[in-house]
Amino acid sequence: MKILMSDLALQSLRSQIDAALPGRVVECVSFEDAIASARRDFDAAFVSRDVTGLSTKHELAPSLKACYQVLEESAQLRWVHIHSAGADRDVYVRLKAKGVQIATSSGANAEVVAQTALAGLLALSRKFPQLVHAMQERKWAPLLGGELPKDLAGQHVVLVGWGPIAQRLAQFLQMLSLHITVVRQSPQAKHHNNSGQPQMITFQEFERVLPETNWLVLLCPLTDTTRGLINAKTLALLPPGAGLINVARGEVIVEKDLIQSLSQGGLGSAFLDVFEHEPLSPNSPLWALPNVMLTPHSAGFSAGNELRVSQMFLQNLVTWSAHCQ
């Protein structure tokens, strides 16, 4: 078996791969060596975070393009494990179309992203953008009178998606006594549990709950159903002053519609970690909106992610190896 990975991953995982696959003859080759030697005879690959580096799915560094070329030109490639939870990059779509199995690291950063989404919601609810702007202007501006923040307890939050991140975030929000509705694909999960568990609805019912939504949190994968889900129509259904959190994919939102709603006093505030095009253009109006907090697609970044992803890769490698013998 020939496995392709970064030089950094090879150095840290070589012995663990041998231990995980006793009796198997395994050759591990770095992307760097594969590119230099023009090798294209790999069965499996591990795309760790250091491979993608600072590239986004919209703008690729030459080094990442070269890595993707090796993957696409490896005719016997059958399995790829990637560091991200989503597999919507064009290269993975093309590989899947050729029959290559793509294993994601869904759940590896669920705790971190859930914490980030919670931090964004709390910051917006406590009007931190407004307070930070006042601080930068050296202005003493207490949140009094009409600026008083509303109590979170009893407010209604809608979570779009029900993966590991959403499930963890729901636990945090329940501790804060918010009412939770979950939008998900599976119709058989539709129920309302009066014991305090989230109400489950399908995407067909999504628009129905928007007029009663104080917080809309996007935690879903990018699919045909979710692409452009948040647009002028759905934003107009939200009550004035509602807050939006997006730690999913930028393309879930029609960005020009979002900017218009935020600028014209429809949507109250937004915490955005992902964007239609990344990196976000310096000319985007989003940078200057006082009711917006932006982060550079880093909601899931954490020092512990590398180890969690590596362990997922090893576990999945063992499973895949056993099935392909």
DRENVEX-191832 format. One record per residue (C-alpha): chain; x negated, y, z negated; residue in one letter. Coordinates in steps of 0.2 Angstrom, whole numbers. Layout:
<recs>
unit,c1,c2,c3,code
A,X,Y,Z,a
...
</recs>
This chain:
<recs>
unit,c1,c2,c3,code
A,0,0,0,m
A,-7,17,5,k
A,-1,32,-6,i
A,-3,50,-1,l
A,-4,63,-15,m
A,-14,79,-19,s
A,-32,77,-25,d
A,-26,84,-42,l
A,-13,71,-44,a
A,-25,57,-38,l
A,-37,62,-52,q
A,-24,61,-66,s
A,-14,47,-60,l
A,-25,34,-51,r
A,-28,23,-66,s
A,-9,24,-71,q
A,-4,19,-53,i
A,-15,3,-55,d
A,-8,-1,-72,a
A,10,2,-65,a
A,7,-10,-50,l
A,-4,-24,-57,p
A,-9,-37,-43,g
A,-5,-24,-29,r
A,-19,-18,-18,v
A,-16,1,-18,v
A,-26,14,-9,e
A,-23,32,-15,c
A,-28,46,-3,v
A,-27,64,-5,s
A,-18,76,6,f
A,-35,85,8,e
A,-44,70,14,d
A,-29,64,25,a
A,-30,81,34,i
A,-49,81,36,a
A,-49,63,43,s
A,-33,65,53,a
A,-26,49,44,r
A,-8,45,47,r
A,-6,27,40,d
A,3,30,24,f
A,18,20,16,d
A,22,32,2,a
A,18,50,-4,a
A,20,60,-20,f
A,22,79,-17,v
A,18,87,-33,s
A,20,105,-38,r
A,2,110,-34,d
A,5,104,-16,v
A,19,117,-13,t
A,10,130,-23,g
A,16,148,-20,l
A,25,143,-4,s
A,44,144,-3,t
A,55,134,8,k
A,57,149,20,h
A,38,154,20,e
A,25,141,21,l
A,7,143,18,a
A,-4,135,31,p
A,-11,122,19,s
A,7,116,15,l
A,11,116,34,k
A,-3,104,36,a
A,3,93,22,c
A,20,92,29,y
A,13,88,46,q
A,4,73,39,v
A,20,67,31,l
A,30,69,48,e
A,17,60,58,e
A,15,45,47,s
A,25,33,57,a
A,25,19,43,q
A,30,32,29,l
A,45,24,20,r
A,46,33,3,w
A,42,51,-4,v
A,44,57,-22,h
A,45,76,-23,i
A,43,87,-38,h
A,59,97,-36,s
A,77,92,-40,a
A,83,97,-23,g
A,78,89,-7,a
A,85,103,5,d
A,69,108,13,r
A,69,106,31,d
A,55,93,31,v
A,64,82,19,y
A,80,83,29,v
A,70,78,45,r
A,61,64,35,l
A,78,57,29,k
A,84,57,46,a
A,70,46,51,k
A,74,34,37,g
A,62,39,24,v
A,68,38,6,q
A,66,54,-3,i
A,66,53,-22,a
A,68,69,-32,t
A,63,74,-49,s
A,81,78,-55,s
A,82,80,-73,g
A,63,84,-76,a
A,66,102,-79,n
A,84,101,-84,a
A,81,107,-102,e
A,70,122,-96,v
A,83,128,-82,v
A,97,126,-95,a
A,88,137,-107,q
A,84,150,-93,t
A,102,150,-88,a
A,108,152,-106,l
A,95,166,-108,a
A,102,175,-93,g
A,119,174,-99,l
A,115,180,-116,l
A,104,194,-109,a
A,119,200,-98,l
A,132,198,-112,s
A,121,209,-123,r
A,118,222,-109,k
A,99,219,-109,f
A,97,227,-92,p
A,105,243,-98,q
A,95,243,-114,l
A,79,240,-104,v
A,82,254,-92,h
A,85,265,-107,a
A,69,260,-115,m
A,59,263,-99,q
A,67,281,-99,e
A,62,283,-118,r
A,81,286,-121,k
A,89,281,-137,w
A,106,274,-131,a
A,115,263,-143,p
A,129,252,-137,l
A,143,261,-145,l
A,160,266,-140,g
A,165,260,-122,g
A,147,251,-121,e
A,151,239,-135,l
A,147,221,-129,p
A,161,209,-130,k
A,160,194,-141,d
A,156,178,-132,l
A,166,167,-142,a
A,182,162,-133,g
A,176,168,-116,q
A,178,157,-101,h
A,163,151,-92,v
A,164,141,-76,v
A,150,129,-72,l
A,148,125,-53,v
A,139,108,-53,g
A,138,94,-66,w
A,120,87,-65,g
A,108,86,-80,p
A,106,105,-81,i
A,124,109,-82,a
A,127,95,-94,q
A,113,102,-106,r
A,119,120,-103,l
A,137,115,-108,a
A,130,109,-125,q
A,123,126,-128,f
A,138,135,-123,l
A,150,124,-134,q
A,139,129,-149,m
A,143,147,-144,l
A,162,143,-144,s
A,165,147,-125,l
A,178,138,-115,h
A,170,128,-101,i
A,177,123,-85,t
A,166,112,-73,v
A,168,112,-54,v
A,162,96,-47,r
A,164,85,-31,q
A,170,69,-40,s
A,190,69,-40,p
A,190,54,-52,q
A,181,65,-65,a
A,196,77,-65,k
A,203,78,-83,h
A,206,90,-97,h
A,200,84,-114,n
A,208,93,-128,n
A,194,88,-140,s
A,184,103,-134,g
A,175,94,-120,q
A,174,104,-103,p
A,189,104,-92,q
A,184,96,-75,m
A,191,102,-58,i
A,186,99,-40,t
A,180,112,-27,f
A,198,112,-20,q
A,203,120,-36,e
A,189,132,-38,f
A,197,148,-32,e
A,212,145,-44,r
A,201,147,-60,v
A,191,162,-54,l
A,204,176,-60,p
A,201,169,-78,e
A,182,167,-77,t
A,171,178,-87,n
A,155,170,-82,w
A,152,160,-66,l
A,136,149,-67,v
A,129,141,-52,l
A,120,124,-55,l
A,124,115,-40,c
A,114,107,-25,p
A,115,115,-8,l
A,128,106,2,t
A,140,109,16,d
A,153,112,2,t
A,142,124,-8,t
A,134,134,6,r
A,141,152,5,g
A,153,147,-9,l
A,151,164,-17,i
A,157,176,-4,n
A,168,192,-3,a
A,184,182,-5,k
A,178,172,-20,t
A,170,187,-28,l
A,186,197,-26,a
A,195,184,-36,l
A,184,187,-52,l
A,190,199,-65,p
A,181,216,-65,p
A,166,215,-76,g
A,163,196,-74,a
A,145,190,-74,g
A,136,178,-62,l
A,121,167,-65,i
A,112,158,-51,n
A,99,145,-55,v
A,105,134,-40,a
A,100,139,-22,r
A,101,156,-15,g
A,111,151,0,e
A,126,146,-12,v
A,129,165,-12,i
A,132,177,3,v
A,120,190,-3,e
A,127,205,7,k
A,144,201,-1,d
A,136,200,-18,l
A,126,216,-16,i
A,142,225,-11,q
A,152,218,-26,s
A,138,223,-38,l
A,136,240,-31,s
A,155,245,-30,q
A,159,239,-48,g
A,168,223,-44,g
A,156,210,-52,l
A,149,217,-68,g
A,132,209,-69,s
A,121,195,-62,a
A,106,185,-66,f
A,98,178,-51,l
A,83,166,-49,d
A,86,161,-31,v
A,89,170,-15,f
A,95,168,3,e
A,77,171,8,h
A,62,169,-3,e
A,52,178,-7,p
A,65,192,-9,l
A,61,206,2,s
A,54,222,-6,p
A,68,231,3,n
A,82,222,-4,s
A,95,233,-14,p
A,95,219,-27,l
A,79,226,-35,w
A,86,243,-39,a
A,103,238,-45,l
A,104,242,-64,p
A,116,228,-68,n
A,105,214,-61,v
A,91,204,-68,m
A,79,195,-55,l
A,66,181,-58,t
A,56,173,-44,p
A,63,156,-43,h
A,55,151,-59,s
A,69,146,-70,a
A,62,128,-71,g
A,44,133,-73,f
A,36,125,-89,s
A,19,118,-95,a
A,27,101,-98,g
A,35,99,-81,n
A,19,91,-73,e
A,19,77,-85,l
A,38,74,-84,r
A,37,74,-65,v
A,22,62,-65,s
A,31,50,-76,q
A,46,50,-65,m
A,35,47,-50,f
A,27,32,-58,l
A,44,24,-64,q
A,51,27,-47,n
A,36,20,-38,l
A,37,4,-48,v
A,56,2,-43,t
A,53,6,-25,w
A,38,-5,-24,s
A,48,-20,-31,a
A,62,-18,-18,h
A,50,-16,-3,c
A,40,-32,-6,q
</recs>
